[in-house]
Amino acid sequence: MSIDEDERAELERLRAENAALKGRRARGLELRVSEKGAVSLYGLRRFPVTFYVDEWEKILEMADEIRRFARENEAKLKRK
């Protein structure tokens, strides 16, 4: 069974596309602007985590409190 040149080219294109997609996933987290103008964080979970910019700012202002809470409740919390 032989593969003609068109099939071979398509196979190589698909392999390159697959490698590019795997490389993007390995990069980690990525930010994007959603269709509604919110900030979406990709790569943390299966679906993006999306908040409007003022919501992200409120969360970021609480960063120290969130870290302290996590330390204080470490025994009760799970990690992935």
Buried (B, 14 or more C-beta within 10 A) or exposed (E): EEEEEEEEEEEEEEEEEEEEEEEEEEEEEEEEEEEEEBBBBBBEEEEBBBBEEEEBEEEEEEEEEEEEEEEEEEEEEEEE
